[in-house]
Amino acid sequence: MRSAHRIYSTEDARRLAKKRLPRTVFDFVEGGAGREVGMSRNVEQFDRILLQPRVMADVEERSQTTRLLESRYGAPFGVAPMGMCNLVCPHADRMIAETARDVNIPMCLSSAASSTLEHVYEWAGKNVWFQLYFGQSSEISLATAERAQNVGYSTLVLTVDVPQVSRRVRDLRNGFTMPFKMTPGAFFDFARHPGWSISTLAAGVPSPKNHIASGPGEGFVRNASRAGADWAFLEQLRARWHGKLIVKGITSPADAVRAQQAGVDAIYVSNHGARQLDGVPPSLRLLAIIRQAVGPAVPLLFDSGIRNGEDIVKALILGADFVMLGRPVMYALGAGGKQGLNDLLRCLVEDVDTTMAQLGATSVSDLGLHNLFVDREGADGSETNSARAKLHIAGQ
Ligand SMILES: Cc1cc2nc3c(=O)[nH]c(=O)nc-3n(C[C@H](O)[C@H](O)[C@H](O)COP(=O)(O)O)c2cc1C
């Protein structure tokens, strides 16, 4: 799919995607838990953080190269795990995988993806990680991890914040289910979007492809319990997974410390884009608190609410080592397929770059709490970094 429209921001991508996609699909991507207040809060929290420009620093040469878990990436961000990407445009998983390989960023393939983990590894090579949801049993879940390990995956992300998929009112209203079932409402919705419907049907209706069935008829069921992803399972997984292990969906400092003690290689601070709990605190507010709890050594990944390059820089300043992109990637693919995705990534790279220049930073490791604006700072720079962190934790 080629788009005549260029994308200059996530908002452009969202607007175009909303026009092009059937409502059922757009709502699946955008929807959050409850009244979706948490979803807005995730985004608004970024606007509360102000940055302090510095001038006349030598910032002519700038680099976004970032090291994470013994890999070097071309930018400090990657693509978060998202199920059923092929719903927004045919071959979306392949587009993400090839783009990730070409621009050297990581993508995390979801357990609920509609492409097999074997195919995606062929397309992305070492740039793909695998995200695991607890399946019907520990044995089946460990077997899925082993399958990824045998294919060559070296990074596994265990998602732990979906003991049960939440009630998402938009999906309930639209009759959206996985595996997909055609309802009269969906039929009319699709008929109003013939471009999407013809290309999606021609490519085959997407369905989850990485579920290991325990018996006949035991396919992936979106609403099945995933509560088996407990501390005992994490221990089993740690013993069996030889590569890097990341635990995703941490929002509490106590859970972060416990995960660290369980021997994970990195902690992924995320509230799942507030798709699970409406009253969850905005992820960005949790970052500095979790960083304080776990100390400087353990890498922190971050998502939920990132919409532009300044957001990425703010997350890095507040303690993240790496940032992951969720909905914006889906909007971009829905808006313009691979070209849309490339447009979005270009915007983000440029945005991070110019933000760094404004802050007097030439590399991501230059970023820190000293880049936050605090209105109590004296001419002698008397406001300390820990005072900045405290102000942030207090919600300012
Ligand atoms: C359509 C969609 C599907 C998702 N599927 C998964 C998934 O399969 N596994 C997972 O760990 N997270 C999943 N997530 C959550 C994302 O990984 C990420 O945490 C979230 O999108 C971040 O919020 P943001 O998109 O508002 O920035 C999904 C998110 C969306 C929007």
The ligand as an SDF file (V2000), in Angstrom:
LIG
                    3D

 31 33  0  0  0  0  0  0  0  0999 V2000
   -3.2160   -3.1760   19.1410 C   0  0  0  0  0  0  0  0  0  0  0  0
   -2.3290   -3.4890   20.2990 C   0  0  0  0  0  0  0  0  0  0  0  0
   -1.9900   -4.8020   20.5700 C   0  0  0  0  0  0  0  0  0  0  0  0
   -1.1470   -5.0880   21.6310 C   0  0  0  0  0  0  0  0  0  0  0  0
   -0.7590   -6.3980   21.8480 N   0  0  0  0  0  0  0  0  0  0  0  0
    0.1620   -6.6740   22.7980 C   0  0  0  0  0  0  0  0  0  0  0  0
    0.6600   -7.9910   22.9360 C   0  0  0  0  0  0  0  0  0  0  0  0
    0.2900   -8.9030   22.2050 O   0  0  0  0  0  0  0  0  0  0  0  0
    1.5860   -8.1970   23.9010 N   0  0  0  0  0  0  0  0  0  0  0  0
    2.0390   -7.1980   24.7360 C   0  0  0  0  0  0  0  0  0  0  0  0
    2.8900   -7.4490   25.6050 O   0  0  0  0  0  0  0  0  0  0  0  0
    1.5690   -5.9460   24.6230 N   0  0  0  0  0  0  0  0  0  0  0  0
    0.6570   -5.6590   23.6670 C   0  0  0  0  0  0  0  0  0  0  0  0
    0.2280   -4.3710   23.5140 N   0  0  0  0  0  0  0  0  0  0  0  0
    0.7590   -3.2900   24.3880 C   0  0  0  0  0  0  0  0  0  0  0  0
    1.9990   -2.6380   23.7560 C   0  0  0  0  0  0  0  0  0  0  0  0
    3.0770   -3.5270   23.7430 O   0  0  0  0  0  0  0  0  0  0  0  0
    2.4100   -1.3700   24.5300 C   0  0  0  0  0  0  0  0  0  0  0  0
    2.6360   -1.7120   25.8760 O   0  0  0  0  0  0  0  0  0  0  0  0
    1.3810   -0.2520   24.4590 C   0  0  0  0  0  0  0  0  0  0  0  0
    0.8630   -0.1480   23.1470 O   0  0  0  0  0  0  0  0  0  0  0  0
    2.0300    1.0790   24.8620 C   0  0  0  0  0  0  0  0  0  0  0  0
    1.0680    2.1270   24.8970 O   0  0  0  0  0  0  0  0  0  0  0  0
    0.9280    3.2240   23.7220 P   0  0  0  0  0  0  0  0  0  0  0  0
    0.6100    2.4560   22.4900 O   0  0  0  0  0  0  0  0  0  0  0  0
   -0.2110    4.0750   24.1250 O   0  0  0  0  0  0  0  0  0  0  0  0
    2.2190    3.9600   23.6480 O   0  0  0  0  0  0  0  0  0  0  0  0
   -0.6500   -4.0540   22.4640 C   0  0  0  0  0  0  0  0  0  0  0  0
   -0.9990   -2.7340   22.1890 C   0  0  0  0  0  0  0  0  0  0  0  0
   -1.8220   -2.4430   21.1190 C   0  0  0  0  0  0  0  0  0  0  0  0
   -2.1550   -0.9980   20.8250 C   0  0  0  0  0  0  0  0  0  0  0  0
  1  2  1  0
  2  3  1  0
  2 30  2  0
  3  4  2  0
  4  5  1  0
  4 28  1  0
  5  6  2  0
  6  7  1  0
  6 13  1  0
  7  8  2  0
  7  9  1  0
  9 10  1  0
 10 11  2  0
 10 12  1  0
 12 13  2  0
 13 14  1  0
 14 15  1  0
 14 28  1  0
 15 16  1  0
 16 17  1  0
 16 18  1  0
 18 19  1  0
 18 20  1  0
 20 21  1  0
 20 22  1  0
 22 23  1  0
 23 24  1  0
 24 25  2  0
 24 26  1  0
 24 27  1  0
 28 29  2  0
 29 30  1  0
 30 31  1  0
M  END
$$$$
